[in-house]
């Protein structure tokens, strides 16, 4: 059995990026910084390099470079956003730039496989924020000042671990732990091991704060974990972390500390035919094509549609065991529901009020009387047995989707579904590579538990 220290040492040694990769990133950074500065506009006051590369916490396998274009504070919001887009598209014009969205738009591109983000922000004093991105240059400066080389390596180890467990990234597709949160956790607890020990024993409403937390500010926060931004005590970094991702981190921390292994740092998404064959008859699949849009918007829409359909199926007495959405962000998307049964019983039981409640009992009889196959008293309650409509989950899900299309509300995913969609059980046809990948993501969601 590997010891915790030996595993951490191995991961630490493998986490330091190569000198050649560092040199490549420095060259890209210098070239793009010059390109941004070539955009002559007096409203652009300064350009700051940020992100994990600037802070020295980047991973060789997953690198991004952020450029923060600092704009005159007097510029109005619409003008600010337009200027940010213009600068970004100018600087990345050779690299197929695209628009992304956070609190406001920014421009993203890839240069030699390296993700580049060009983000506008106002040049303001601390705590006089005009946009969410205004804090980012302060984040970079804070981490550059407070992270020594040992702590930077610990951040890299934590990032690798979060990625392997599948909870790294604050984007809507993941709703997990951001790189900045990983840095804050290492600063707070001092090492990767200490972070895991803390989360292994996590209790509800845990607060992470480098300083004594502002009690008034904390009372406003309602997330399962509260992580105070070191440069803004009124901002809760934990708000972006889903309950699901937090739970996975708690469980993964316990399992690693109990049985440390390099397996916790290796991410596998291979299609497991044996598992899929066991469950595919219990998978309801809604497959469709999408109109390309910002990934952040798309994932948000997919998750809302997944939740909406799931609630309606549950209300119709279909047991949803697990649900998942997936997209290639280009053309294809799929909603997957793991279900306990595919058809409802031909009858359903409706239990009414106690017979002593005269008004309620009369109302129940009037409402259910015509629908009832049998109506009787069971102990002191009135009970009705009724026939079930839409016994097939495929029929019911199709009706849910069609009702939304017919409602005339064609925004978001409904506009994609309106054009065409396929709905089927996993055992009814040969699964495409795309759907197989989506199912793999779904079934490997808790793979670390099996380790």
RAMO-V725512 format. One line per field, one symbol per residue. burial: # if it has 16 or more other ideal C-beta (glycine too) atoms within 10 Angstrom, else .. A space follows every 50 residues. Layout:
# RAMO-V725512
burial=???
This chain:
# RAMO-V725512
burial=...#..##..##..#.#....#.##..##..##.##..#....#..#### #########...#########...#....##.##########....#..# ...######.#..#.#########....#.#.########.##...#... #######################################.###.##.### .#...#.##.......##..#.###########.####.###..##.### ######...#..###......#...#..##.#######.#...##..### ###.##..##.##..#.#.#.######....########..#.#...#.. .##.......#..#...#...#..#.....####.#...#..##.##..# #..##......###.##...#.#.##....#..##.####.###..##.. .
